[in-house]
């Protein structure tokens, strides 16, 4: 199975985890997904009153320079760990 196919499967698996991950893990999942699918963070950082989207953007921006392939593999590994 190709890396992209594994990434797509992990994305599907992420919707059926046995329990909801904590917020920090959810941010990591989001950031790895965005980096793996879109590359480095783009756009403006959300304002201070938009706490959720600002945290998501910051988590994604922290992965700047990580290749899409590396991010996809980390995402696949993280979802596999969470599946148990």
C-alpha beads as a LAMMPS data file, in Angstrom:
LAMMPS data file: protein, C-alpha beads

84 atoms
83 bonds

1 atom types
1 bond types

-500.0 500.0 xlo xhi
-500.0 500.0 ylo yhi
-500.0 500.0 zlo zhi

Masses

1 110.0

Atoms # bond

1 1 1 0.000 0.000 0.000
2 1 1 1.396 3.422 -0.927
3 1 1 2.028 6.122 1.651
4 1 1 -0.909 8.134 0.286
5 1 1 -3.213 5.103 0.576
6 1 1 -2.040 4.503 4.151
7 1 1 -2.619 8.206 4.914
8 1 1 -6.141 8.022 3.467
9 1 1 -6.856 4.880 5.508
10 1 1 -5.550 6.517 8.691
11 1 1 -7.783 9.508 7.981
12 1 1 -10.793 7.162 7.789
13 1 1 -9.641 5.308 10.924
14 1 1 -9.325 8.597 12.833
15 1 1 -13.102 8.956 12.735
16 1 1 -13.594 5.603 14.489
17 1 1 -11.148 5.692 17.398
18 1 1 -12.180 3.719 20.493
19 1 1 -12.084 6.874 22.641
20 1 1 -11.803 10.614 22.044
21 1 1 -8.169 11.786 22.335
22 1 1 -7.285 14.662 24.662
23 1 1 -7.093 18.173 23.231
24 1 1 -3.301 18.191 22.812
25 1 1 -3.470 14.937 20.850
26 1 1 -6.322 16.310 18.751
27 1 1 -4.166 19.354 17.916
28 1 1 -1.301 17.059 16.930
29 1 1 -3.632 14.990 14.718
30 1 1 -4.928 18.169 13.069
31 1 1 -1.454 19.626 12.528
32 1 1 -0.018 16.412 11.065
33 1 1 -3.036 16.053 8.784
34 1 1 -2.735 19.630 7.506
35 1 1 1.044 19.354 7.046
36 1 1 0.650 15.984 5.331
37 1 1 -2.075 17.164 2.992
38 1 1 -1.236 20.844 2.408
39 1 1 2.392 21.413 3.402
40 1 1 3.558 24.381 5.486
41 1 1 0.972 26.610 7.160
42 1 1 -0.392 29.409 5.008
43 1 1 -2.631 32.380 5.595
44 1 1 -2.856 34.738 8.507
45 1 1 -2.805 33.633 12.113
46 1 1 -6.321 33.932 13.608
47 1 1 -6.943 36.729 16.103
48 1 1 -6.529 36.429 19.861
49 1 1 -10.254 35.975 20.463
50 1 1 -10.449 32.944 18.158
51 1 1 -8.783 30.567 20.617
52 1 1 -9.562 27.269 18.889
53 1 1 -8.509 28.232 15.373
54 1 1 -5.464 30.079 16.703
55 1 1 -4.322 26.943 18.564
56 1 1 -4.908 24.827 15.462
57 1 1 -2.948 27.261 13.290
58 1 1 -0.076 27.407 15.804
59 1 1 0.109 23.603 15.988
60 1 1 0.252 23.418 12.187
61 1 1 2.796 26.266 11.931
62 1 1 5.053 24.465 14.440
63 1 1 5.574 21.718 11.839
64 1 1 6.987 24.161 9.256
65 1 1 9.733 22.509 7.249
66 1 1 8.467 18.964 7.881
67 1 1 8.043 17.220 4.540
68 1 1 4.543 16.129 3.581
69 1 1 5.751 12.514 3.486
70 1 1 7.191 12.718 7.025
71 1 1 3.995 14.326 8.315
72 1 1 1.886 11.654 6.621
73 1 1 3.971 8.879 8.202
74 1 1 3.757 10.498 11.650
75 1 1 -0.014 10.855 11.215
76 1 1 -0.335 7.182 10.201
77 1 1 1.748 6.099 13.217
78 1 1 -0.201 8.301 15.659
79 1 1 -3.587 7.033 14.480
80 1 1 -2.319 3.440 14.663
81 1 1 -1.220 4.035 18.280
82 1 1 -4.592 5.546 19.181
83 1 1 -6.479 2.627 17.624
84 1 1 -4.788 0.392 20.148

Bonds

1 1 1 2
2 1 2 3
3 1 3 4
4 1 4 5
5 1 5 6
6 1 6 7
7 1 7 8
8 1 8 9
9 1 9 10
10 1 10 11
11 1 11 12
12 1 12 13
13 1 13 14
14 1 14 15
15 1 15 16
16 1 16 17
17 1 17 18
18 1 18 19
19 1 19 20
20 1 20 21
21 1 21 22
22 1 22 23
23 1 23 24
24 1 24 25
25 1 25 26
26 1 26 27
27 1 27 28
28 1 28 29
29 1 29 30
30 1 30 31
31 1 31 32
32 1 32 33
33 1 33 34
34 1 34 35
35 1 35 36
36 1 36 37
37 1 37 38
38 1 38 39
39 1 39 40
40 1 40 41
41 1 41 42
42 1 42 43
43 1 43 44
44 1 44 45
45 1 45 46
46 1 46 47
47 1 47 48
48 1 48 49
49 1 49 50
50 1 50 51
51 1 51 52
52 1 52 53
53 1 53 54
54 1 54 55
55 1 55 56
56 1 56 57
57 1 57 58
58 1 58 59
59 1 59 60
60 1 60 61
61 1 61 62
62 1 62 63
63 1 63 64
64 1 64 65
65 1 65 66
66 1 66 67
67 1 67 68
68 1 68 69
69 1 69 70
70 1 70 71
71 1 71 72
72 1 72 73
73 1 73 74
74 1 74 75
75 1 75 76
76 1 76 77
77 1 77 78
78 1 78 79
79 1 79 80
80 1 80 81
81 1 81 82
82 1 82 83
83 1 83 84
